[in-house]
Amino acid sequence: MNYEIESALDLYVDSHISPEPEHLARLTRESNLRLINGRMCSGHLQGRLLKMLTMLCNPKIAVELGTFTGYSALCIAEGLPEDATLITIEADDELEDFIRRQIDSSEHGGKIDLKIGKALEICSGFADESVDMVFIDADKREYPDYLKEAIRIIKPGGLIIADNTLWSGHVCDPAYEKDPQTRGVREFNDISAGLKGFDTVILPFRDGITLLRKCAILSPS
């Protein structure tokens, strides 16, 4: 697609969906000003999708692997019921102060429990089938392990969401065969495609979002 057309479509879409809350627009600006990789923020469109998916899922306990600056966490929290909790996990302790400022300044911050550390280690402490929704957006090399842990902790009827599952098209480009991040995403996709007891779809949206819903009642093998 022509870059100018693609940019025009992005602007068109942004102007025809629910508006981006002002505090999230400020967060995007601050992330791009203060951080080298500020573009990793979820952004307006994905943020509104995360809020809507959260509202449709209506979770009591949600888990996010990879907080970054807190944009996606705040969008998920916005969609949570008042008595629900989002446990968001970030490996980079240098981001902690930045994230906590964003959480503390949001009216939805009280729903968020930020944990700093390795996602797999923290998730290992969660009981089987104890979580209603999981959002995966962390180290792509560990995506297969994140998925296995998400499958363990998700309740029947629960939703797993994973970002970047098309990985800029690298998943189907032989030139990236040996790239560890691409290999991680490809393995995640291969596992997802073969899962029994889950409904799975990849949305070719931004960098690819995969939705996996655990069937409430598993069909006989």
Z-matrix of the N, CA and C atoms (Angstrom, degrees):
N
C 1 1.469
C 2 1.530 1 109.73
N 3 1.314 2 115.72 1 139.10
C 4 1.455 3 121.98 2 177.02
C 5 1.525 4 110.41 3 -58.09
N 6 1.354 5 117.49 4 134.40
C 7 1.472 6 121.57 5 -175.49
C 8 1.523 7 111.52 6 -59.59
N 9 1.358 8 116.84 7 -40.50
C 10 1.463 9 119.59 8 -178.72
C 11 1.529 10 110.58 9 -65.37
N 12 1.327 11 116.96 10 -39.34
C 13 1.466 12 120.66 11 178.43
C 14 1.527 13 109.64 12 -66.64
N 15 1.338 14 115.88 13 -43.35
C 16 1.456 15 120.14 14 -179.88
C 17 1.531 16 110.53 15 -61.02
N 18 1.330 17 117.15 16 -44.01
C 19 1.465 18 121.00 17 178.51
C 20 1.523 19 110.97 18 -63.41
N 21 1.329 20 116.73 19 -40.49
C 22 1.459 21 120.98 20 178.99
C 23 1.529 22 110.63 21 -64.43
N 24 1.342 23 116.76 22 -39.22
C 25 1.458 24 120.52 23 177.99
C 26 1.523 25 111.28 24 -65.96
N 27 1.339 26 116.29 25 -39.76
C 28 1.471 27 119.86 26 177.30
C 29 1.532 28 110.41 27 -58.86
N 30 1.331 29 115.99 28 -45.60
C 31 1.463 30 120.16 29 179.02
C 32 1.525 31 111.13 30 -64.53
N 33 1.329 32 115.70 31 -39.02
C 34 1.463 33 120.23 32 179.37
C 35 1.521 34 110.77 33 -63.09
N 36 1.345 35 116.17 34 -46.91
C 37 1.463 36 120.43 35 179.92
C 38 1.529 37 110.15 36 -61.22
N 39 1.328 38 116.90 37 -48.14
C 40 1.467 39 120.58 38 -178.81
C 41 1.524 40 112.09 39 -57.97
N 42 1.330 41 116.67 40 -31.00
C 43 1.467 42 120.01 41 -177.74
C 44 1.531 43 112.42 42 -86.99
N 45 1.341 44 116.65 43 -3.16
C 46 1.466 45 119.97 44 -178.24
C 47 1.525 46 112.55 45 -122.16
N 48 1.321 47 117.23 46 20.21
C 49 1.453 48 121.68 47 173.42
C 50 1.526 49 108.23 48 -124.74
N 51 1.316 50 116.49 49 174.45
C 52 1.460 51 119.84 50 178.34
C 53 1.527 52 109.63 51 -54.61
N 54 1.321 53 118.13 52 138.26
C 55 1.469 54 120.46 53 -176.09
C 56 1.519 55 112.49 54 -64.45
N 57 1.323 56 115.12 55 151.92
C 58 1.457 57 121.39 56 176.53
C 59 1.527 58 109.23 57 -75.70
N 60 1.339 59 118.33 58 124.86
C 61 1.461 60 119.70 59 176.96
C 62 1.532 61 111.21 60 -55.35
N 63 1.318 62 116.24 61 145.35
C 64 1.462 63 121.01 62 -174.65
C 65 1.521 64 111.89 63 -60.25
N 66 1.351 65 118.14 64 -37.96
C 67 1.463 66 119.15 65 -178.04
C 68 1.534 67 111.16 66 -66.99
N 69 1.338 68 117.35 67 -27.94
C 70 1.464 69 119.79 68 176.95
C 71 1.530 70 111.24 69 -77.55
N 72 1.321 71 116.52 70 -35.65
C 73 1.470 72 119.71 71 174.96
C 74 1.531 73 109.67 72 -62.51
N 75 1.349 74 116.47 73 -41.32
C 76 1.470 75 119.95 74 177.21
C 77 1.523 76 110.55 75 -64.07
N 78 1.317 77 116.38 76 -39.64
C 79 1.465 78 120.35 77 179.55
C 80 1.521 79 110.80 78 -62.77
N 81 1.324 80 117.26 79 -41.75
C 82 1.464 81 120.63 80 177.32
C 83 1.524 82 110.84 81 -60.64
N 84 1.336 83 116.77 82 -45.52
C 85 1.469 84 120.42 83 179.60
C 86 1.527 85 110.77 84 -62.66
N 87 1.328 86 116.49 85 -45.07
C 88 1.459 87 120.36 86 -178.48
C 89 1.532 88 110.97 87 -65.28
N 90 1.327 89 117.02 88 -38.46
C 91 1.464 90 120.69 89 178.85
C 92 1.520 91 110.87 90 -62.67
N 93 1.330 92 116.58 91 -42.52
C 94 1.465 93 120.29 92 -179.26
C 95 1.522 94 112.41 93 -72.00
N 96 1.333 95 116.60 94 -29.06
C 97 1.457 96 119.87 95 178.31
C 98 1.526 97 112.56 96 -77.30
N 99 1.328 98 116.78 97 -38.37
C 100 1.459 99 121.34 98 -171.47
C 101 1.530 100 114.70 99 -95.88
N 102 1.340 101 116.94 100 -23.24
C 103 1.455 102 120.42 101 -173.41
C 104 1.524 103 111.51 102 -119.68
N 105 1.324 104 115.98 103 144.67
C 106 1.462 105 120.57 104 -179.65
C 107 1.525 106 110.47 105 -65.26
N 108 1.320 107 116.51 106 -39.11
C 109 1.462 108 121.62 107 -175.75
C 110 1.529 109 111.85 108 -105.81
N 111 1.333 110 116.46 109 39.49
C 112 1.450 111 120.96 110 -178.35
C 113 1.516 112 114.23 111 -59.79
N 114 1.327 113 117.42 112 -23.21
C 115 1.467 114 120.89 113 179.98
C 116 1.522 115 112.29 114 -65.07
N 117 1.354 116 116.67 115 -10.54
C 118 1.462 117 119.97 116 178.95
C 119 1.530 118 112.50 117 -72.58
N 120 1.329 119 117.93 118 -8.42
C 121 1.467 120 120.65 119 175.37
C 122 1.524 121 109.80 120 -56.53
N 123 1.311 122 117.04 121 144.80
C 124 1.464 123 120.72 122 -178.18
C 125 1.521 124 112.77 123 -58.37
N 126 1.322 125 117.68 124 -41.67
C 127 1.454 126 120.60 125 177.81
C 128 1.515 127 113.74 126 88.53
N 129 1.318 128 114.62 127 171.44
C 130 1.463 129 123.27 128 -171.75
C 131 1.531 130 112.73 129 -56.15
N 132 1.332 131 117.37 130 -58.18
C 133 1.462 132 120.71 131 -174.11
C 134 1.527 133 111.94 132 -63.27
N 135 1.326 134 116.09 133 -50.10
C 136 1.464 135 118.40 134 -179.73
C 137 1.525 136 111.10 135 -64.57
N 138 1.305 137 116.82 136 -36.62
C 139 1.460 138 120.40 137 178.86
C 140 1.515 139 112.48 138 -61.59
N 141 1.359 140 116.30 139 -42.53
C 142 1.468 141 119.25 140 178.75
C 143 1.539 142 110.31 141 -68.80
N 144 1.328 143 116.97 142 -33.34
C 145 1.465 144 119.60 143 176.21
C 146 1.520 145 110.99 144 -65.89
N 147 1.334 146 117.38 145 -43.58
C 148 1.460 147 120.70 146 179.14
C 149 1.531 148 111.09 147 -61.63
N 150 1.331 149 116.45 148 -41.48
C 151 1.462 150 119.10 149 177.50
C 152 1.526 151 110.35 150 -60.70
N 153 1.345 152 116.61 151 -45.82
C 154 1.463 153 119.86 152 -177.45
C 155 1.522 154 111.58 153 -65.70
N 156 1.336 155 117.86 154 -43.67
C 157 1.460 156 120.90 155 178.77
C 158 1.527 157 110.74 156 -61.52
N 159 1.327 158 116.01 157 -38.39
C 160 1.462 159 120.11 158 178.08
C 161 1.520 160 110.39 159 -64.48
N 162 1.312 161 117.40 160 -43.80
C 163 1.458 162 120.69 161 179.49
C 164 1.528 163 110.79 162 -63.61
N 165 1.335 164 117.18 163 -38.99
C 166 1.464 165 120.70 164 179.45
C 167 1.532 166 111.16 165 -68.90
N 168 1.333 167 116.13 166 -37.04
C 169 1.460 168 121.27 167 179.81
C 170 1.527 169 111.65 168 -75.32
N 171 1.338 170 116.45 169 -32.50
C 172 1.471 171 123.55 170 179.14
C 173 1.533 172 111.99 171 52.85
N 174 1.332 173 117.21 172 53.62
C 175 1.470 174 119.27 173 -175.45
C 176 1.528 175 113.01 174 -77.24
N 177 1.305 176 115.68 175 152.21
C 178 1.463 177 121.91 176 170.21
C 179 1.525 178 109.78 177 -91.32
N 180 1.336 179 115.54 178 -37.79
C 181 1.466 180 121.74 179 176.84
C 182 1.525 181 108.30 180 -127.28
N 183 1.328 182 116.44 181 121.94
C 184 1.457 183 122.25 182 175.08
C 185 1.522 184 108.30 183 -121.66
N 186 1.330 185 115.90 184 150.64
C 187 1.465 186 121.91 185 179.93
C 188 1.522 187 108.55 186 -129.21
N 189 1.329 188 115.53 187 135.74
C 190 1.460 189 121.40 188 176.46
C 191 1.525 190 108.60 189 -119.77
N 192 1.324 191 116.46 190 128.59
C 193 1.455 192 121.81 191 176.23
C 194 1.526 193 107.80 192 -103.55
N 195 1.322 194 116.31 193 104.60
C 196 1.455 195 121.81 194 -178.05
C 197 1.520 196 111.17 195 104.50
N 198 1.328 197 116.84 196 92.14
C 199 1.468 198 121.61 197 -176.69
C 200 1.519 199 111.85 198 -84.04
N 201 1.334 200 116.54 199 -37.07
C 202 1.463 201 124.41 200 -171.53
C 203 1.528 202 108.66 201 54.63
N 204 1.333 203 119.99 202 -116.07
C 205 1.470 204 119.75 203 -177.30
C 206 1.528 205 112.66 204 -96.47
N 207 1.332 206 117.53 205 -1.69
C 208 1.448 207 120.74 206 175.98
C 209 1.517 208 115.51 207 100.22
N 210 1.334 209 118.10 208 2.38
C 211 1.469 210 120.28 209 -177.63
C 212 1.527 211 110.87 210 -60.80
N 213 1.333 212 116.62 211 -53.97
C 214 1.466 213 119.57 212 -177.76
C 215 1.522 214 111.25 213 -65.00
N 216 1.326 215 116.83 214 -36.34
C 217 1.471 216 120.09 215 178.19
C 218 1.522 217 110.77 216 -60.28
N 219 1.322 218 116.96 217 -42.71
C 220 1.461 219 120.51 218 -179.83
C 221 1.529 220 111.34 219 -67.76
N 222 1.337 221 116.93 220 -33.30
C 223 1.465 222 119.91 221 177.48
C 224 1.524 223 110.91 222 -68.94
N 225 1.335 224 115.88 223 -42.59
C 226 1.466 225 119.61 224 177.09
C 227 1.521 226 110.21 225 -63.53
N 228 1.326 227 116.81 226 -45.32
C 229 1.469 228 121.04 227 179.70
C 230 1.522 229 111.41 228 -60.37
N 231 1.322 230 116.27 229 -35.41
C 232 1.467 231 121.07 230 178.67
C 233 1.532 232 110.95 231 -60.86
N 234 1.339 233 116.21 232 -34.05
C 235 1.455 234 120.77 233 -178.92
C 236 1.516 235 114.66 234 -89.41
N 237 1.329 236 117.42 235 -6.32
C 238 1.464 237 121.20 236 -177.74
C 239 1.528 238 111.48 237 -78.09
N 240 1.338 239 117.07 238 147.94
C 241 1.473 240 119.28 239 168.75
C 242 1.522 241 109.93 240 -61.23
N 243 1.308 242 117.11 241 159.82
C 244 1.463 243 121.58 242 -175.92
C 245 1.531 244 112.71 243 -62.95
N 246 1.327 245 117.45 244 -28.16
C 247 1.464 246 120.18 245 -177.92
C 248 1.524 247 112.82 246 -96.55
N 249 1.334 248 117.47 247 14.33
C 250 1.463 249 122.11 248 -178.24
C 251 1.525 250 111.15 249 -101.07
N 252 1.334 251 115.25 250 166.42
C 253 1.470 252 121.20 251 -178.56
C 254 1.520 253 110.78 252 -134.44
N 255 1.336 254 115.32 253 138.19
C 256 1.456 255 122.09 254 168.96
C 257 1.520 256 108.43 255 -106.66
N 258 1.318 257 116.55 256 121.38
C 259 1.462 258 121.63 257 172.38
C 260 1.520 259 106.22 258 -96.72
N 261 1.330 260 117.00 259 112.17
C 262 1.456 261 120.56 260 -178.66
C 263 1.520 262 109.52 261 -112.11
N 264 1.337 263 116.33 262 134.89
C 265 1.459 264 122.45 263 -170.80
C 266 1.527 265 109.91 264 -119.16
N 267 1.338 266 116.25 265 126.16
C 268 1.470 267 121.81 266 179.16
C 269 1.522 268 109.57 267 -127.58
N 270 1.331 269 116.12 268 130.13
C 271 1.464 270 121.23 269 -177.48
C 272 1.529 271 112.54 270 -79.57
N 273 1.331 272 117.63 271 -28.53
C 274 1.469 273 121.96 272 -174.50
C 275 1.529 274 110.41 273 -85.73
N 276 1.331 275 116.65 274 102.78
C 277 1.468 276 119.36 275 -177.05
C 278 1.524 277 112.64 276 -68.53
N 279 1.334 278 118.13 277 -17.21
C 280 1.457 279 120.44 278 177.83
C 281 1.532 280 112.36 279 -70.13
N 282 1.322 281 116.56 280 -16.63
C 283 1.461 282 120.26 281 178.50
C 284 1.531 283 112.87 282 -89.97
N 285 1.330 284 116.62 283 -6.64
C 286 1.461 285 119.25 284 -171.31
C 287 1.528 286 112.77 285 -57.95
N 288 1.318 287 118.84 286 -49.44
C 289 1.461 288 120.94 287 -177.90
C 290 1.530 289 111.18 288 -60.72
N 291 1.335 290 115.93 289 -42.11
C 292 1.472 291 121.07 290 179.28
C 293 1.526 292 109.80 291 -60.69
N 294 1.341 293 116.40 292 -48.01
C 295 1.469 294 121.01 293 -178.06
C 296 1.526 295 110.78 294 -62.73
N 297 1.324 296 116.44 295 -45.61
C 298 1.469 297 119.46 296 -176.57
C 299 1.525 298 111.46 297 -63.62
N 300 1.320 299 117.86 298 -33.63
C 301 1.473 300 120.23 299 176.04
C 302 1.523 301 110.56 300 -62.41
N 303 1.349 302 115.75 301 -40.96
C 304 1.461 303 119.64 302 -179.97
C 305 1.528 304 110.89 303 -66.81
N 306 1.321 305 116.28 304 -42.54
C 307 1.466 306 120.87 305 179.94
C 308 1.524 307 110.45 306 -64.50
N 309 1.325 308 116.47 307 -46.06
C 310 1.463 309 121.07 308 -176.48
C 311 1.526 310 112.54 309 -65.60
N 312 1.337 311 116.87 310 -26.75
C 313 1.462 312 120.19 311 -177.43
C 314 1.529 313 112.83 312 -89.63
N 315 1.338 314 117.13 313 -1.97
C 316 1.459 315 120.78 314 -177.51
C 317 1.525 316 111.58 315 -101.58
N 318 1.308 317 116.59 316 143.38
C 319 1.464 318 120.71 317 175.99
C 320 1.526 319 111.85 318 -66.70
N 321 1.333 320 117.30 319 -16.71
C 322 1.464 321 121.56 320 179.68
C 323 1.526 322 112.21 321 -100.08
N 324 1.322 323 116.41 322 2.17
C 325 1.460 324 120.67 323 -175.55
C 326 1.511 325 114.56 324 -61.56
N 327 1.332 326 117.01 325 -27.20
C 328 1.454 327 120.59 326 -179.33
C 329 1.514 328 113.95 327 -66.31
N 330 1.332 329 116.75 328 -14.44
C 331 1.468 330 120.69 329 178.77
C 332 1.530 331 111.98 330 -88.93
N 333 1.341 332 116.83 331 -5.42
C 334 1.462 333 120.90 332 -171.64
C 335 1.514 334 111.50 333 -105.73
N 336 1.325 335 116.08 334 130.49
C 337 1.462 336 123.56 335 175.24
C 338 1.527 337 107.71 336 -114.83
N 339 1.343 338 116.38 337 101.78
C 340 1.457 339 121.52 338 -178.43
C 341 1.518 340 110.87 339 -83.64
N 342 1.323 341 115.59 340 129.72
C 343 1.461 342 120.84 341 175.55
C 344 1.530 343 108.01 342 -124.02
N 345 1.343 344 115.79 343 131.52
C 346 1.454 345 121.71 344 178.45
C 347 1.525 346 108.23 345 -101.45
N 348 1.323 347 116.05 346 124.37
C 349 1.462 348 120.18 347 -179.96
C 350 1.516 349 110.85 348 156.72
N 351 1.311 350 116.03 349 -172.36
C 352 1.461 351 121.47 350 -179.53
C 353 1.522 352 109.99 351 -80.17
N 354 1.322 353 115.00 352 129.13
C 355 1.460 354 120.55 353 -173.41
C 356 1.527 355 112.21 354 -58.62
N 357 1.320 356 117.46 355 -43.35
C 358 1.465 357 119.59 356 -176.37
C 359 1.525 358 111.37 357 -66.79
N 360 1.316 359 116.51 358 -36.90
C 361 1.467 360 119.66 359 178.84
C 362 1.527 361 110.82 360 -67.02
N 363 1.312 362 116.86 361 -43.42
C 364 1.460 363 120.44 362 -179.20
C 365 1.529 364 110.52 363 -68.95
N 366 1.326 365 117.25 364 -42.49
C 367 1.470 366 120.59 365 -179.82
C 368 1.526 367 112.01 366 -64.87
N 369 1.319 368 116.86 367 -27.55
C 370 1.469 369 119.63 368 -179.31
C 371 1.535 370 111.28 369 -61.92
N 372 1.319 371 117.03 370 -20.08
C 373 1.455 372 121.19 371 178.55
C 374 1.514 373 114.00 372 -85.18
N 375 1.338 374 117.66 373 -5.01
C 376 1.462 375 120.97 374 178.58
C 377 1.525 376 109.78 375 -86.05
N 378 1.313 377 116.41 376 140.70
C 379 1.469 378 121.41 377 179.68
C 380 1.530 379 110.60 378 -71.62
N 381 1.326 380 116.45 379 156.92
C 382 1.459 381 121.79 380 174.65
C 383 1.530 382 109.70 381 -57.92
N 384 1.329 383 115.31 382 139.86
C 385 1.467 384 122.25 383 174.85
C 386 1.537 385 112.16 384 50.04
N 387 1.339 386 115.28 385 48.24
C 388 1.469 387 120.25 386 -177.61
C 389 1.526 388 113.24 387 -113.89
N 390 1.339 389 117.55 388 -1.61
C 391 1.464 390 122.17 389 -172.14
C 392 1.529 391 109.31 390 -125.02
N 393 1.325 392 116.17 391 141.66
C 394 1.470 393 121.15 392 -177.36
C 395 1.527 394 113.25 393 -92.02
N 396 1.338 395 116.98 394 -27.04
C 397 1.463 396 120.11 395 -177.33
C 398 1.523 397 109.60 396 -151.35
N 399 1.325 398 116.15 397 140.05
C 400 1.470 399 121.89 398 177.37
C 401 1.526 400 108.43 399 -129.74
N 402 1.330 401 116.71 400 132.42
C 403 1.460 402 122.00 401 173.55
C 404 1.519 403 108.22 402 -115.71
N 405 1.329 404 116.54 403 121.69
C 406 1.466 405 122.71 404 -176.94
C 407 1.527 406 109.69 405 -106.80
N 408 1.326 407 116.30 406 120.28
C 409 1.468 408 121.16 407 179.24
C 410 1.526 409 108.69 408 -157.89
N 411 1.328 410 115.92 409 60.32
C 412 1.467 411 120.77 410 -176.86
C 413 1.536 412 108.79 411 -130.57
N 414 1.321 413 116.92 412 -149.14
C 415 1.455 414 122.97 413 -175.50
C 416 1.532 415 110.95 414 -57.35
N 417 1.322 416 116.13 415 115.96
C 418 1.467 417 120.57 416 -175.24
C 419 1.526 418 112.02 417 -64.42
N 420 1.313 419 117.74 418 -26.54
C 421 1.473 420 120.32 419 178.71
C 422 1.523 421 111.38 420 -65.36
N 423 1.329 422 116.51 421 -24.01
C 424 1.459 423 120.68 422 -177.80
C 425 1.528 424 112.66 423 -102.54
N 426 1.318 425 117.92 424 8.90
C 427 1.457 426 120.76 425 -178.25
C 428 1.536 427 113.49 426 -54.69
N 429 1.335 428 119.48 427 -42.85
C 430 1.471 429 118.05 428 179.12
C 431 1.524 430 112.53 429 -60.54
N 432 1.330 431 117.18 430 -40.17
C 433 1.465 432 120.37 431 179.39
C 434 1.531 433 111.02 432 -70.57
N 435 1.349 434 116.40 433 -36.93
C 436 1.462 435 119.28 434 176.13
C 437 1.528 436 110.22 435 -60.55
N 438 1.329 437 115.29 436 -42.09
C 439 1.461 438 119.07 437 -178.28
C 440 1.527 439 110.99 438 -64.46
N 441 1.323 440 116.46 439 -44.43
C 442 1.469 441 119.66 440 179.72
C 443 1.528 442 110.73 441 -59.92
N 444 1.338 443 116.90 442 -39.15
C 445 1.458 444 120.31 443 179.57
C 446 1.525 445 110.16 444 -71.39
N 447 1.324 446 116.74 445 -39.16
C 448 1.464 447 120.19 446 178.14
C 449 1.526 448 110.92 447 -62.87
N 450 1.320 449 116.89 448 -39.97
C 451 1.465 450 120.96 449 178.09
C 452 1.527 451 110.34 450 -61.78
N 453 1.326 452 115.90 451 -36.87
C 454 1.467 453 119.66 452 -179.14
C 455 1.522 454 112.20 453 -68.65
N 456 1.331 455 116.85 454 -40.66
C 457 1.469 456 119.41 455 -171.57
C 458 1.526 457 113.79 456 -92.31
N 459 1.340 458 117.94 457 -13.75
C 460 1.460 459 119.09 458 -175.40
C 461 1.524 460 111.28 459 -76.82
N 462 1.321 461 116.04 460 139.29
C 463 1.460 462 121.69 461 178.60
C 464 1.533 463 110.68 462 -77.88
N 465 1.318 464 118.41 463 156.57
C 466 1.467 465 120.26 464 169.07
C 467 1.528 466 110.05 465 -55.36
N 468 1.330 467 116.69 466 133.53
C 469 1.456 468 121.22 467 -175.33
C 470 1.509 469 113.39 468 86.32
N 471 1.345 470 117.06 469 -6.04
C 472 1.461 471 121.32 470 -178.42
C 473 1.521 472 112.95 471 -79.73
N 474 1.337 473 115.65 472 166.93
C 475 1.457 474 122.34 473 -173.86
C 476 1.520 475 110.99 474 -122.82
N 477 1.332 476 115.92 475 131.07
C 478 1.467 477 123.01 476 171.64
C 479 1.525 478 107.15 477 -108.79
N 480 1.327 479 116.28 478 129.01
C 481 1.466 480 122.92 479 178.17
C 482 1.526 481 107.35 480 -119.21
N 483 1.317 482 117.11 481 133.07
C 484 1.473 483 120.43 482 178.21
C 485 1.518 484 109.87 483 -129.70
N 486 1.319 485 116.32 484 132.06
C 487 1.465 486 122.06 485 179.94
C 488 1.523 487 110.54 486 -94.12
N 489 1.338 488 115.59 487 159.66
C 490 1.482 489 123.86 488 173.32
C 491 1.521 490 113.64 489 65.20
N 492 1.321 491 118.10 490 31.04
C 493 1.464 492 119.00 491 -175.47
C 494 1.531 493 113.80 492 -83.22
N 495 1.328 494 118.35 493 0.02
C 496 1.467 495 121.36 494 168.71
C 497 1.522 496 110.76 495 -105.94
N 498 1.337 497 116.96 496 -15.10
C 499 1.462 498 124.47 497 169.22
C 500 1.533 499 112.64 498 46.90
N 501 1.334 500 114.27 499 56.59
C 502 1.475 501 122.24 500 178.59
C 503 1.529 502 112.64 501 56.65
N 504 1.316 503 116.91 502 28.25
C 505 1.458 504 121.21 503 -179.73
C 506 1.512 505 114.30 504 81.91
N 507 1.338 506 117.46 505 -2.44
C 508 1.464 507 120.89 506 -177.10
C 509 1.523 508 112.78 507 -66.15
N 510 1.332 509 116.96 508 -22.26
C 511 1.471 510 120.12 509 -177.92
C 512 1.526 511 112.58 510 -62.63
N 513 1.340 512 117.59 511 -23.07
C 514 1.470 513 119.96 512 178.39
C 515 1.526 514 111.94 513 -119.29
N 516 1.326 515 116.05 514 22.58
C 517 1.470 516 121.31 515 179.29
C 518 1.531 517 109.14 516 -110.84
N 519 1.346 518 118.06 517 113.01
C 520 1.473 519 120.80 518 -178.40
C 521 1.526 520 113.56 519 -57.89
N 522 1.330 521 117.65 520 -22.37
C 523 1.465 522 120.80 521 -178.52
C 524 1.532 523 111.34 522 -65.46
N 525 1.338 524 117.57 523 -19.29
C 526 1.465 525 121.49 524 -178.40
C 527 1.530 526 112.36 525 -106.65
N 528 1.315 527 115.79 526 20.34
C 529 1.464 528 121.67 527 -176.62
C 530 1.525 529 112.67 528 -55.60
N 531 1.338 530 117.05 529 -38.05
C 532 1.463 531 120.65 530 -175.62
C 533 1.532 532 113.55 531 -98.74
N 534 1.315 533 117.45 532 -0.86
C 535 1.458 534 120.73 533 179.21
C 536 1.530 535 109.12 534 -69.52
N 537 1.348 536 118.65 535 122.87
C 538 1.467 537 120.03 536 -173.60
C 539 1.522 538 113.94 537 -63.19
N 540 1.327 539 118.47 538 -34.77
C 541 1.461 540 120.00 539 179.58
C 542 1.528 541 110.64 540 -70.34
N 543 1.330 542 116.06 541 -42.72
C 544 1.466 543 119.75 542 177.04
C 545 1.520 544 110.67 543 -62.44
N 546 1.319 545 116.71 544 -41.63
C 547 1.467 546 120.01 545 179.07
C 548 1.526 547 110.94 546 -62.35
N 549 1.336 548 116.45 547 -38.50
C 550 1.457 549 119.73 548 178.15
C 551 1.515 550 112.22 549 -62.75
N 552 1.346 551 116.35 550 -43.83
C 553 1.460 552 120.44 551 179.71
C 554 1.526 553 110.55 552 -67.43
N 555 1.326 554 116.72 553 -41.71
C 556 1.472 555 119.74 554 178.75
C 557 1.524 556 111.01 555 -60.93
N 558 1.318 557 117.27 556 -43.84
C 559 1.463 558 120.24 557 -180.00
C 560 1.525 559 110.27 558 -64.12
N 561 1.341 560 116.17 559 -41.26
C 562 1.463 561 120.19 560 175.37
C 563 1.524 562 110.16 561 -55.47
N 564 1.336 563 116.51 562 -47.94
C 565 1.461 564 120.82 563 -178.32
C 566 1.524 565 111.78 564 -64.24
N 567 1.332 566 116.45 565 -39.04
C 568 1.468 567 120.15 566 179.24
C 569 1.532 568 110.92 567 -64.90
N 570 1.346 569 116.18 568 -42.63
C 571 1.471 570 120.03 569 177.93
C 572 1.528 571 109.86 570 -63.40
N 573 1.331 572 116.23 571 -44.81
C 574 1.468 573 121.11 572 -179.23
C 575 1.523 574 111.86 573 -58.44
N 576 1.336 575 115.29 574 -42.51
C 577 1.466 576 120.12 575 -176.13
C 578 1.525 577 111.87 576 -65.51
N 579 1.344 578 116.80 577 -28.26
C 580 1.458 579 120.09 578 -176.52
C 581 1.514 580 115.16 579 -99.59
N 582 1.325 581 117.83 580 6.17
C 583 1.460 582 120.80 581 -175.20
C 584 1.520 583 111.93 582 -71.21
N 585 1.320 584 115.89 583 130.82
C 586 1.458 585 120.72 584 172.75
C 587 1.532 586 108.27 585 -92.51
N 588 1.323 587 115.58 586 144.54
C 589 1.454 588 119.66 587 179.05
C 590 1.512 589 113.88 588 83.06
N 591 1.337 590 116.92 589 10.20
C 592 1.467 591 121.60 590 177.28
C 593 1.526 592 109.52 591 -131.25
N 594 1.329 593 115.91 592 143.29
C 595 1.467 594 121.84 593 166.88
C 596 1.522 595 106.75 594 -95.00
N 597 1.330 596 116.47 595 127.87
C 598 1.462 597 121.09 596 -172.38
C 599 1.523 598 110.97 597 -127.70
N 600 1.327 599 116.35 598 136.19
C 601 1.457 600 121.21 599 175.01
C 602 1.521 601 108.76 600 -144.90
N 603 1.329 602 116.25 601 141.80
C 604 1.469 603 121.71 602 171.47
C 605 1.520 604 108.04 603 -104.91
N 606 1.314 605 116.26 604 124.70
C 607 1.458 606 121.26 605 174.94
C 608 1.530 607 108.28 606 -92.43
N 609 1.344 608 118.60 607 118.34
C 610 1.467 609 120.97 608 179.09
C 611 1.524 610 110.30 609 -77.82
N 612 1.296 611 114.50 610 68.41
C 613 1.464 612 124.38 611 -167.19
C 614 1.513 613 107.06 612 -129.39
N 615 1.330 614 117.41 613 127.19
C 616 1.465 615 121.80 614 -172.24
C 617 1.528 616 108.67 615 51.37
N 618 1.335 617 117.96 616 -114.56
C 619 1.465 618 120.34 617 -177.52
C 620 1.527 619 111.85 618 -102.46
N 621 1.327 620 116.31 619 17.48
C 622 1.455 621 121.41 620 178.99
C 623 1.515 622 112.17 621 94.66
N 624 1.323 623 116.88 622 124.04
C 625 1.463 624 121.97 623 175.22
C 626 1.523 625 108.15 624 -126.32
N 627 1.318 626 116.03 625 127.37
C 628 1.462 627 121.33 626 177.76
C 629 1.522 628 109.70 627 -103.19
N 630 1.319 629 115.49 628 134.90
C 631 1.461 630 122.56 629 175.67
C 632 1.522 631 107.93 630 -115.08
N 633 1.325 632 116.74 631 128.54
C 634 1.459 633 122.40 632 176.19
C 635 1.524 634 107.91 633 -126.96
N 636 1.306 635 116.78 634 116.84
C 637 1.462 636 120.69 635 178.38
C 638 1.521 637 109.08 636 -107.48
N 639 1.323 638 116.13 637 124.32
C 640 1.458 639 121.14 638 179.01
C 641 1.522 640 109.11 639 -76.29
N 642 1.326 641 115.83 640 124.60
C 643 1.454 642 119.73 641 -178.32
C 644 1.529 643 110.14 642 -61.88
N 645 1.318 644 115.95 643 137.05
C 646 1.455 645 120.22 644 -178.27
C 647 1.521 646 111.02 645 -65.03
N 648 1.340 647 116.60 646 -37.43
C 649 1.453 648 122.04 647 176.62
C 650 1.526 649 107.30 648 -125.83
N 651 1.324 650 115.83 649 116.54
C 652 1.466 651 118.81 650 -177.25
C 653 1.519 652 110.67 651 -71.88
N 654 1.323 653 115.97 652 136.66
C 655 1.459 654 120.57 653 177.10
C 656 1.507 655 110.06 654 -73.71
N 657 1.350 656 118.54 655 149.33
C 658 1.466 657 119.98 656 177.34
C 659 1.515 658 111.16 657 -62.51
N 660 1.327 659 117.31 658 145.52
C 661 1.471 660 121.15 659 -178.77
C 662 1.532 661 109.57 660 -66.33
